[in-house]
Amino acid sequence: MRSALPKRIGRSSLDGHPLSPAPGRAPPGGGGAGDAAAVTPVVCVRDRGLDHAVEREKFLIPVVNLKNLLKSEPSKSLPISAIAEGRDDLRIPIRPIDFVRRYPSVFAEFLPGNVGVHPHFKLTDEVLELDAEEQLVYQRESYRQEAADRVLKLLMISKVLKMPLDVIDGLKWDMGLPQDFVQSIVPEFPDCFRVVDGEGVRVLELVCWSSDLAKSVMEKRAVNHTKGKPIEFTMHPSKGFEMDKKLKKWIDEWQRLPYISPYENGLHLSQSSEESDKWAVAVLHELLNLFISKKTDRDDMFGLGEYLGIRSRFKRALLDHPGIFYVSSKNRTHTVVLKEAFKRGSLIEQHPLMDMRNRYIHLMNKVKEEKKVIATSGSKQTKKVSDGSDHQREVEDENGDEDDAESMSGSEVEDGDEDEDDDFEGDEENGNVRQTRTRAHRNASPRGNGIRESNLSPKYNSRRSRPGDKSAGESHSKKTKRVLAKLSTRNI
C-alpha cells in the first residue's frame, strides 16, 4: 500500500497541476485510496537547464514547416494571405505577418512586379543552403537504416504490432523522420513493415519481429542481465529537490522490483501495482530514447499512451518519478524531457538532425544577435563617450587652471584669495592639499559652481587619483603649487 509523503518534502495542490491524477490514486510512499483526496503529488522543482533546452527551440517547428511549404511551391514563394490560411497546419502561434517578418534571415519579403499587392515571402539563400545539407542527411544510408530501426521498435512496443499512420505522423518530428517517410523509408524496408488499410484508416504493420532490436536501452546497459531481475534507473533529482528517508526508502524498494521490458506485454499487471508502475516507466523511458531530441510534447505522449492503452500509467510515471522525467512548462505548453539524456541543458548524444536543427536556431536568432551586438557596442560607445567627456573635463581641470586664474577679474581673484587662505589653513590642519586646490578652483572658476561641486564626489575623486597612483599624486601636487604661486604673485 502507498502512504502519504511527508509534508516537508514539498507539496502542491492537485488543482491546476499539469499531470493531475484521477481521484483515488495515492502518491508514492504508501497509503490507501481513502487518503488520496487529502494527499497531493510530489512537487516538480524547476530545472533551468532543461527549461532552456526546451525554450531555445521555441518557434522552430513552425519555421521549418513554413520552410518546407515554401520549398514545395512551384514559385518557391507564397503571399502572406496563403500563409495565413494555413496558419493552423503550420502551427504558427502568432499573427502570421509578424511571425514571418520576425526571421528575415530565413524568409525574404518582396512585392511581385513592385506593385501594391500583398507582400510575398520566399526563402533566403542561407536557409536554402541549410536545407540542402539537411536533405543530404536524409539520403545517408546510415540514417535511413537507423530511421527504419526506430519505426520498427515503435511498432514492437505496440502490443498489436501495428499503428495508424496518423499516430506516426504526429511523432515524425520527434523521431527524426522525413516528411515523406511513407514514400521514402517504408518501401525500402519491405521485410520490416508495410502499409495496409485498416478500419477506415491506413496502418503501418510490423512484418517481422527483430529479437536484436527488442532490447531496451536499460537492458543493453545492464551487464549480464537476466529476465526477471531488477535494473535500477538512473536518478537525476533537480537542484533544490528535497528527499526524506521515507521517500528514499520507497524509491530503493521500487528500484529492486523486477525489470519488465517495454517490448513485453505488461497490460495484465494491476494498474495500481508497483510492478505496473515500473513497467510504464520502462516504456516511457524507451519511447523517449527513440526520439532524437529525448523530449516530446506531453499531449503527444499522452496521445500515444492512449493508443497503447496506458495513458493513465504514463501520468503516474511522470508524477511519481521526477528524478527520471522532467515536465517543462516553457513555450506555453508542457514538454516531457528525459533527464539522463541532458547535461547542463545540452544533449549528451547529438544526432545529425539535431545538429541541423541547432543551425536553424542559430540562423533564426542571427538578426537578434546582430542587433544585440550593435546595441551592446552602442552602449559601450556611449559609455566611452561619457568616459571621454569626464576625461576631457579632468584635462580641463588640470590644464585649464592657469587660464582660469589668468582670466579672472581682480575682484574675483581677491575673493578667491580670501577663500583660498581660509581653506588652506583648514587643509594644513587636515593634511588634505588636493581638497584645498579643488575648492580654490571651484570658487575661482567662472563656469559655475555646479560642475565643480560634483567633482567633490567620492566617485570623481577616486577616478582622478587612486591610492598607489604615484604619477597622479605628483600631478595634483604640482598643479596645486602652480595655482597657489600664481595667486600669490597677483596678490603681491
Sequence and secondary structure as in RCSB ss.txt:
>XXXX:A:sequence
MRSALPKRIGRSSLDGHPLSPAPGRAPPGGGGAGDAAAVTPVVCVRDRGLDHAVEREKFLIPVVNLKNLLKSEPS
KSLPISAIAEGRDDLRIPIRPIDFVRRYPSVFAEFLPGNVGVHPHFKLTDEVLELDAEEQLVYQRESYRQEAADR
VLKLLMISKVLKMPLDVIDGLKWDMGLPQDFVQSIVPEFPDCFRVVDGEGVRVLELVCWSSDLAKSVMEKRAVNH
TKGKPIEFTMHPSKGFEMDKKLKKWIDEWQRLPYISPYENGLHLSQSSEESDKWAVAVLHELLNLFISKKTDRDD
MFGLGEYLGIRSRFKRALLDHPGIFYVSSKNRTHTVVLKEAFKRGSLIEQHPLMDMRNRYIHLMNKVKEEKKVIA
TSGSKQTKKVSDGSDHQREVEDENGDEDDAESMSGSEVEDGDEDEDDDFEGDEENGNVRQTRTRAHRNASPRGNG
IRESNLSPKYNSRRSRPGDKSAGESHSKKTKRVLAKLSTRNI
>XXXX:A:secstr
 B    GGG B  STT TT   TT   TTB  GGGGGG   B     HHHHHHHHTTTTHHHHHHHHHHHHHSTT
SEEEHHHHHHTHHHHT  S HHHHHHT TTTEEEE GGG SS  EEEE HHHHHHHHHHHHHHH HHHHHHHHHH
HHHHHHHSTTSEEEHHHHHTTHHHHT  TTHHHHTGGG TTTEEEEE SSSEEEEE S  TTTS  HHHHHSTT 
 TTSB        TT    HHHHHHHHHHHTSB   TTS  TTS TTSHHHHHHHHHHHHHHHHHSTTSEEEHHH
HHHHHHHHT HHHHHHHHHH TTTEEEE GGGS EEEEGGGEETTEESS  HHHHHHHHHHHHHTHHHHHHHHHH
HHHHHHHHHHHHHHHHHHHHHHHHSHHHHHHHS HHHHHHHHHHHHHHHHHHHHHT HHHHHHHHHHHH TT HH
HHHHTTSHHHHHHH  TT HHHHHHHHHHHHHHHHHHHHHH 
